[in-house]
Amino acid sequence: MYLSVIIPCYNEESVLAITHQALHDVLGKDAKEHNYDYQLIFINDGSRDNTLSILKELCENDPCSHYISFSRNFGKESAMLAGLEYSSGECVVIMDADMQHPPKLIPTLISYYEEGYDQVVTKRNRTGDAKRKTALAKLYYKIVNSLIDVKLDDGIGDFRLLSRNAASALLSLTEYNRFSKGLFSWIGFRTKVVEMENSERAAGETKWSVRSLLHYGIEGIISFNNKPLRICFYVGTVLILFSLAYILYLLVSYLFYGVDTPGYFTTITAVLLIGGTQLFCIGVLGEYIGRIYYEVKRRPHYIIDDTNMDMKPYRHS
């Protein structure tokens, strides 16, 4: 068996050496015991620190380690895609570089792959997380799962093993706007969930800001369904019915009681409600149109500036 491990990196200079050593400690021992080979593929996603120079140093005397460096920051989705395209293993593990995805779990993932599972995914508990953060996460997943066409589970992230069949299926999905959590669920295949403890970063700081998390949440809602458009249609229909009923009420009122001048509150309320609804619906339409705009341009997901890999990327035919 040949295993590929994909590690996206963005400004991870403080933890790369730790992660690299931990992976070799775990995989070196397990590979000897179970007779398989492995490769490590680090994806430098346009880091602005010394990540690239450290990767070059780590990979220089290590035939198992490889790096791919982007020309700028294209995002984690593009980094994972590049890793999948350049990986050559029969199975592929995707993990973060910050040690929140513990390398010691990889042999467990491999054992379930050998039992016939095409996806072996990890699900972290939220031990140690703030109660507000946990509550917001549960609320988000509840809302998202009521809207989208695939099921997302709270705690299941990108740390997973994929068989070559599952990896090839992902690579056959060529959309520009990628939401991997949804794509992993969409492709299906036989899946095993492995529980894991919540871990802190080994070093450095999280790269997820409130703004990026909000953007990621919206991406998850928009990417896999057209229900927001349906909601706009239903809201518009309800408002039309209310408006017709109100017009009828005013007409009857005028016929029986004459013209009543006041009505300021009613007018302002109607204008604000309908105007706000229209702007909301236009915003939803804009999100979908924006995605169409990016899709039709067919730009590459990433541009490679430097790499020590000489193989051509895998492309689904």
N, C-alpha and C positions, 0 to 999 in steps of 0.2 A: 504494500500500500504506500501511496505517496500523499502526504498531507501538506496543504498550503495554509498558512496563517496570515491573515490580512490585518494590518494595524494602521488605521488612519491616524495622522499626527498633525496637530496644529499648535504651534508654540509649546512644545512639550520637552524643551531642553533639560528641565530639571528631573525628568523621570525616565527618559529613554534608556539610559544605561541600566537602570534598575529593572525595567521591563524586559530588555534584551537578555539580561543575565537570568532572570526568573524563567523566561520561556525556554532557554537552553537547559537550565537545571531540570525543569519538568520534562520537556520533550526528549532531551538527550537520554535520560534514564528510561523513559517509557518506550522510546523508539528501539532501544537495545533489547528490552524485555519482550516486545511484541513484533520485532523485526519489520520496521517500516522506516521510510525516509521522510524528511520534512523540509520545507522552505519557509522562511519568514519574509514577508513583503511589507515594508514600511512605506506608507504613502505620505509624503510631505505636502500638505495642502496649503502651500503658499505661506509658510510660517515666517514671521518677522524677527524671530530670535535666532539662536544658533542650532536649531533643530537639524537643518540640512548638513552642516559641517559635522555634527555629532553622528548623524546617520552614516555619512561617508566613512568616518573613522571606524564605526562599529562594523561596517560591512566590508572594510578593506581586507581584513585577514580572516573573514568568516564566509566560507563558500555557501553556507546555508542562508545567509541574510542578503536581502536585496532591497533597494530603495527606488522609488519613483518620485520625482519632485515636480510639482506643477509650476506653471509660469506665474500663477497668482492664486489667491484663495478662491476655490470653486465650490467649497462646501463639502460636508461629510458624505452626502449622497454620491457626489462625483468621485470622491476618494474610494468609497466602497465599490463603486462600479469599476473603476480602474483596476483595483485589486482583483476583482472577479475576472476581468478580461485578461489580465496578465498571469493569473494563477494557472498552474498545470496539474494540481493535485487531484486525486480521485475524490477527495472530499476537502472542503474549505471551511476554516474557522474564521469568523469575523469578530474582532474584539477591539476595545479602546486601549490607548497607550498609557492610561493613567493608573493602572492596576486596580481600578474598581471592578474590572472583569478579571478575576483571579486565574492565572495560568494553570493552577493546580486542578482546575475543573476540566481541562481539556481531555485528559485520559478518560474521564467519565463520559464526556460527549462522544468520544471515539468508540467506547464500548457499546453505546446504544446504536451508533451508526452500523457497527458490525452485526447488530441484531436485526438490521433491515430498515431502520428509520432513515428517511431522506432529509428530515429537518430535526435537529436536536437543539432545542431552545432553552435558554435559562430564564427563570422568573425570580426576580429578587423580592424579598420581603421589604417592608418599609420600616424596619426596626431602626430607631434613632432619628427618623425624619420628624420634622415638626408636624404637629397635629393639623395645623392649617394647610400645610403643603399636601399632606395625605388626603385631607378632605377635598381639596381642590382637584387633585389628580383623579380621585374616584368620581367626582362630579363631571370632570372633563370626559372620562371614558364612558360614563353613562350617557352623556349627551351625544358623543361621537358615534357610539354603537347604535343609537336610535336613528341616526341619520345616514350612515354609510352602508355600503353593500357587503363589506367584509367585517369580521369580528376582530376587535383589538382587545387584548387583555392587559390590565394594569400590572405593571412590573415586568412585562416581557419587552425586552429591548433588542439591540443589535447583536449582542453576544450569543452566537449560535454556530452550529455546524451545519453545513449544507452538503449534500451529496452532489456529484457532478451533474446528475439529472436536474436537481433543484437549481443549481447554479446556472446551468444552461437555460432553464426556463426563465430565470430572472433576466439573463442577458438577451433573451428574445423579446423582452418588453423594452422598447426603444424610446419611450416617451421622454421628453426633456425634463418635465416637472416630475421628479421622482419622490415618492414618499415610501421609503423602504418598509416601514412597519406594515403598511397596507399591502405592499407588493408581496412580502413574505407570506402573509395570510392568503392573498389572492391566488398564488400559484398552487396552494394545497399541498399534496403529497402526505405521506405518513409522517406524523409529527410526535415527538416525545418532549415533554416539558420537565426540566430539571430545576428543582428549587435551589436557591443560593442565598447566602446571607448578604445583607446590605454592607458594602465596604466603602471606606473613605479613600480619597485620592492619596497616592503615595507621596506626591509632592505637587507643587503648582496650584493654580486656581482653575475653577470651572470656566469653560468658554461660553456657557449658556447664560445670556442675559434675559431679563424679563421680556424685552422686545423680540429676541430670537425665539424664545419659547412660545410667545403669542403667535408669531409668524408660522412656526412649526405646527401649532394647533390648528390654525386656519387652513394650512396646507392639507392636514389630515382630513378635514371636513370636506374641502372642495375637491380633492383629488379622486375620490372614489364614488361619487354619486352626483345626481342633479336635483336632489331634494330641496336644496335652498332655492332653486328656481321655481320648483313646485310651490314652496311656501310663499314666495312672492306672488304667484298666481292666486293662491287661496286667499292671502291677505287682501290683494287687490279686489277679488270677487266679493269678499265680505264687506269691504269699504264701499263698494258700489251699491250693494244691497242696503247698507245703512244710509248711504246718501240718498237713494231713491225713497226710502222710508221717511227720511227727514224732510225731503222736498214735498212729499205727499202730506206730511203733517203740517208743514208751513202753509201749503195751499189751502187745506181745510181750515186752518186757523185764520188765514186772511179772509176767506169767504164768510166765516161766521163772526169774526171779531174785528176785522179790518187790519190795517197795517200797524204793526207794533215797532216803533223806532229803535228801542234799546238794542238788544241782540249782539252787543259787542263781544261779550264773553263767548257766546256760541260761535260767532264768526271766527274769532282768533283761535279757539280750540280746534275748530274744523280745519283751518288753514295749517296750523302747526302739525296736527295729527296726519293729515293727508300729505303735506309737504315732507314731513319726516319719513313717512312710509315710502314715498317716491324716491327720496335720496337713498334710503336703505336698499331698496330694490335695484336702483341704478348701480349702487356699490357692488351688490352681488353679481349683477350682470357683468360689471367691469372685471371682477375677479376671473370669471370664466372666459371673457374675451381676451384678457391679458394672457391667460394660459394658451389659448389658441394662437395668439400672436407669437409666443415663444416657440410653440410646436412647429408652426409653418416655416419658420426661419431655418430650422434644422441645423442649428449651430452645434459643434461638438460639446460634449459634456465637460471636457477638460482639455488642457493643452500641456503637454509634458515638456519641461525645460531641461531636465537632466535625469538620467537613470543609469544603473549598472546592469540592467536586464537587456539581453540581446534578442529575446524571443519576440515574435509578433503577437499582438493581443488577439485573444479569441473573439471571433465574431460569429454570431448565430446566423446560419444560412437560411 
